[in-house]
Amino acid sequence: MRSATAALLLGLVLGQVAYGCGPGRGVGRRRGPRKLTPLVFKQHVPNVPENQLTASGLTEGRIGRNDSRFKDLVPNYNKEIIFKDEEGTGADRLMTQRCKEKLNTLAISVMNQWPGVRLFVTEGWDEERFHSSDSLHYEGRAVDITTNDRDRSKYGMLARLAVEAGFDWVYYESRSHIHCSVKSESSQAAKYGGCFSGDSTVLTATGRRRLSDLQIGEFIQALDSSTNQLVFSEVLLFLDYDPQQKREFLYITLSSGRTLTITPSHLVLLDDWTAKYAEKLRVGDSLLVSDSKELIKEKIVRVEGVWRTGVYAPLTAAGTVIVDGVAASCYATIDSQWLAHWAFSPIRLAHNVHEGLGRLWTAVSRPLGGWTGNETRAVAKPTTGIFWYAKMLYITADFFIPSHLYE
């Protein structure tokens, strides 16, 4: 029984911590039948502004037909969806792949809820600047919808069905339509890694260094969870390393003026030593920060979304890291530090065995003259991309655990 439970936990963990950060699927279980509650007029889900990272995220800029990003928009020819297309250009059919997938899912739900009724899209991608300057319609990430019978008594439930279909932000905006939007494709890529930006810094044994300059084998300041003391822990590898990738981050400002730039699904350490997703942090929460050689508590005074280029996820032997003076986990996507750390124990074991064998070989192969005193520890530059072990764990778990068990 214990081994079966451990195997199940491992499967869940591996599927979740495999890719360092981002808004990936969380641990969940099959949901039983439940009654759906219609949205009320002017209600939106989630209950935050559309452009927050916990909703559809920041705008990336208007897409025109001559823009290089225009090729990322795909037409939707689903016969179960009616597109108004009042311009006669087919613009309402153009959208991001994520928006298309959610819209097609919603179309099925509409037919199941009201046999004979079809989903009606009144507005999709907009190239004529009819909306506000930061509208996601300009990026093909938003649609305005109704039912084809224009029965307004259905709109509250239509909004709820849109939420269930997976749209990242749904708003019962007016008596005439429901507004739905999704995260950007680059934001969705965040589930495959990330964590910290390249301009973030860590303290090494020889001084402070930017993460973009950090190498494998260096020792950086971390938190020993067994003693709750600051230590210098070896960087075993990078779970993700991509200097060119653009990503959405949370920019967290503390009372002292100290800041931390981190992806939303990454874990940070609170003042009670528990771990919490960065996206769940609120103004007034206290984080653990390093003040020279000891840890103190500082309150959050501001949280905002920003875009940064470059993603870096160092994995230390301790499983923690002090970034820009703030204590954080090396892991993400599952809100359990010890469970995530346990999932990567094979990597630490393999590293220790390799190090032990290396020292043994050095000892037996060294000339009779003995140690010169000039030996230095080898460091290595990280390779771009996601670490193979993390990728393997995700693929394995994704194969054995059906997607409907994730939410």
HUUR-V298888 format. One record per residue. RES is the residue in one letter. PHI is phi in radians with two decimals (* if undefined). Layout:
RES;PHI  RES;PHI
This chain:
M;*  R;-1.11  S;-1.16  A;-1.15  T;-1.12  A;-1.09  A;-1.11  L;-1.12  L;-1.04  L;-1.09  G;-1.06  L;-1.14  V;-1.13  L;-1.06  G;-1.19  Q;-1.74  V;-1.63  A;-0.99  Y;-1.83  G;-0.78  C;-2.49  G;1.75  P;-1.54  G;-1.27  R;-1.18  G;-1.72  V;-1.12  G;-2.74  R;-2.52  R;-1.08  R;-1.56  G;-1.40  P;-1.01  R;-2.59  K;-1.40  L;-1.53  T;-1.80  P;-1.06  L;-1.30  V;-1.74  F;-0.95  K;1.31  Q;-1.46  H;-2.35  V;-2.26  P;-1.26  N;-1.48  V;-2.46  P;-1.03  E;-1.01  N;-1.57  Q;-1.35  L;-1.14  T;-1.41  A;-1.94  S;-1.57  G;1.56  L;-1.23  T;-1.32  E;-1.93  G;1.95  R;-1.08  I;-1.86  G;-1.80  R;-1.15  N;-1.68  D;-1.36  S;-1.09  R;-1.42  F;-1.08  K;-1.16  D;-1.41  L;-1.45  V;-2.12  P;-1.37  N;-1.95  Y;-1.91  N;-1.05  K;-1.26  E;-1.56  I;-2.12  I;-1.75  F;-1.91  K;-1.11  D;0.83  E;-1.19  E;-1.37  G;1.33  T;-1.89  G;1.39  A;-1.08  D;-1.15  R;-1.45  L;-1.52  M;-2.91  T;-1.27  Q;-1.06  R;-1.12  C;-1.12  K;-1.07  E;-1.10  K;-1.18  L;-1.15  N;-1.14  T;-1.11  L;-1.11  A;-1.03  I;-1.15  S;-1.09  V;-1.11  M;-1.14  N;-1.23  Q;-1.29  W;-2.33  P;-0.90  G;1.58  V;-1.77  R;-2.11  L;-1.28  F;-2.16  V;-1.72  T;-1.57  E;-2.70  G;-2.12  W;-1.14  D;-2.02  E;-2.00  E;-1.94  R;1.03  F;-1.50  H;-1.99  S;-1.12  S;-1.08  D;-1.79  S;-1.16  L;-1.38  H;-1.07  Y;-1.20  E;-1.88  G;1.23  R;-1.85  A;-2.41  V;-2.40  D;-1.87  I;-2.32  T;-2.52  T;-1.74  N;-1.19  D;-1.53  R;0.93  D;-1.47  R;-1.16  S;-1.20  K;-1.57  Y;-1.16  G;-1.09  M;-1.25  L;-1.03  A;-1.09  R;-1.12  L;-1.10  A;-1.16  V;-1.06  E;-1.15  A;-1.28  G;1.88  F;-1.06  D;-1.38  W;-2.66  V;-2.22  Y;-2.35  Y;-1.35  E;-1.34  S;-2.52  R;-1.23  S;-1.84  H;-2.87  I;-1.93  H;-1.77  C;-2.29  S;-2.57  V;-2.33  K;-1.19  S;-1.28  E;-1.11  S;-1.18  S;-1.16  Q;-1.15  A;-1.12  A;-1.09  K;-1.19  Y;-1.70  G;2.63  G;2.09  C;1.83  F;-2.23  S;-1.52  G;-1.20  D;-1.49  S;-1.20  T;-2.16  V;-2.28  L;-1.69  T;-1.73  A;-1.14  T;-1.95  G;2.32  R;-1.38  R;-2.50  R;-1.23  L;-1.06  S;-1.16  D;-1.81  L;-1.24  Q;-2.16  I;-1.15  G;1.77  E;-1.35  F;-1.83  I;-2.22  Q;-1.18  A;-2.55  L;-1.99  D;-1.41  S;-1.19  S;-1.36  T;-2.05  N;1.02  Q;-2.02  L;-1.28  V;-2.44  F;-1.84  S;-2.07  E;-1.29  V;-1.40  L;-1.40  L;-3.04  F;-1.96  L;-1.14  D;-2.62  Y;-2.62  D;-2.65  P;-1.15  Q;-1.72  Q;-1.35  K;-1.63  R;-2.59  E;-1.44  F;-2.26  L;-1.71  Y;-1.90  I;-1.82  T;-1.91  L;-1.76  S;-1.06  S;-1.43  G;1.69  R;-1.11  T;-2.24  L;-2.38  T;-1.91  I;-2.66  T;-1.30  P;-1.03  S;-1.62  H;-1.47  L;-1.60  V;-2.12  L;-1.78  L;-1.43  D;-1.20  D;-1.69  W;1.27  T;-1.59  A;-1.76  K;-2.59  Y;-1.02  A;-1.06  E;-1.19  K;-1.67  L;-1.25  R;-2.28  V;-1.01  G;1.85  D;-1.16  S;-1.94  L;-1.94  L;-1.54  V;-2.26  S;-1.60  D;-2.05  S;1.09  K;-1.95  E;-2.42  L;-1.73  I;-2.26  K;-1.91  E;-2.39  K;-1.51  I;-1.39  V;-1.97  R;-2.80  V;-2.35  E;-2.51  G;-1.61  V;-2.50  W;-1.83  R;-2.41  T;-1.86  G;1.85  V;-2.23  Y;-2.45  A;-2.33  P;-1.25  L;-1.89  T;-1.70  A;-1.09  A;-1.36  G;1.38  T;-2.33  V;-2.73  I;-1.75  V;-1.91  D;0.92  G;1.49  V;-1.87  A;-1.33  A;-2.45  S;-1.43  C;-1.52  Y;-2.03  A;-2.70  T;1.30  I;-2.18  D;-1.53  S;-2.51  Q;-1.10  W;-1.21  L;-1.20  A;-1.13  H;-1.11  W;-1.13  A;-1.08  F;-1.73  S;-1.05  P;-1.05  I;-1.18  R;-1.16  L;-1.10  A;-1.08  H;-1.13  N;-1.12  V;-1.12  H;-1.09  E;-1.12  G;-1.10  L;-1.15  G;-1.12  R;-1.15  L;-1.09  W;-1.12  T;-1.08  A;-1.13  V;-1.42  S;-1.71  R;-1.24  P;-0.98  L;-1.04  G;-1.15  G;1.44  W;-1.28  T;-1.60  G;1.53  N;-1.84  E;-1.17  T;-2.20  R;-1.33  A;-1.29  V;-2.14  A;-2.44  K;-1.35  P;-1.15  T;-1.61  T;-1.22  G;2.09  I;-1.63  F;-1.06  W;-1.03  Y;-1.13  A;-1.09  K;-1.11  M;-1.10  L;-1.09  Y;-1.13  I;-1.08  T;-1.10  A;-1.15  D;-1.16  F;-1.34  F;-1.53  I;-1.89  P;-0.99  S;-1.10  H;-1.24  L;-1.48  Y;-1.77  E;-2.59
